[in-house]
């Protein structure tokens, strides 16, 4: 699909509705624009929330998740049956 767009005096363009629909770009969606060999490439972006964890938090989770020898043996035995 090819369209000719006009750039406003503020550097803005309007993406055609059928292109937005095809790519799942809705109002408020994030997009990525990059240059490739003298051309512009525009694609939908995903925004993910990330959290940072301290080494202490990770160590606590590791200690809470440790399996006993009996639990490990039982799980391994069940996995070998499948």
N, C-alpha and C positions, 0 to 999 in steps of 0.2 A: 504494500500500500504506500502510495506517495502523495504528499500534500504540499502545497506552497503556503507558507505562513508569513505573516507580516510581524516584524519586531516593533514593539511600541517604543516611544521615546524613553521609557523607563527600562528598556531591555527585556520586556515581557513578551511571551507568545501565548496563544491559546491553543491547546491541544484539541483537535477535532473530537467530537463526542464519540464517534464510532471507534476511533483509536483508543480513547480512554476506556471505553467499555470492553474492547477486545483484550486489553492488557490489565483490566481490573483496577484502574487508577480512578479513585473516587476523590471527592473534595477532602482535603486534609491529608491525602496520601503522600508518602515520601517517594521521591524518585532520585535516581543517580544519573548524572550527566557527565560524560567524559569525551575527550577528543581521541579520535583514532585515525591516523593518517590523513589529517586535514578535514575530517568529518566529525560531526557531533553524534554521539550515541546516547540515547535516553532510555532508561529502563526502570521498571518498578523496583522499589527497595523495601526491605523488611526492617522494621525497627524493633529491636529486642531489648528489654530491660535486663540489665546485668547487676549482679550483686558481688561485692568483694567480701571475702571471708578472711579472717585472721588465721594465722598458723595455729593459734590456741583453739579456735572453733573447729578447725579441721582435725586437730589431734583429739579433741573431745568426741567428735563424731566417729572417728576411727576406733576409739576405745569402746564406744557404745555399740558399735557394729561387729565387734569381734565374735566369732563363733567359738563355742567350746569344741573340744575334740569330738565329743559325742554328736553334736549337731552337724559338724563338718562330715563325719562318717555317714550319718543318716542321709544327708543331702546328696553326697556322692553316690551312695547306693541307689537312691531314687533316680538320679540322672543316668546311671548305667542301665537301668531297666528300660528307659525310653529309647 
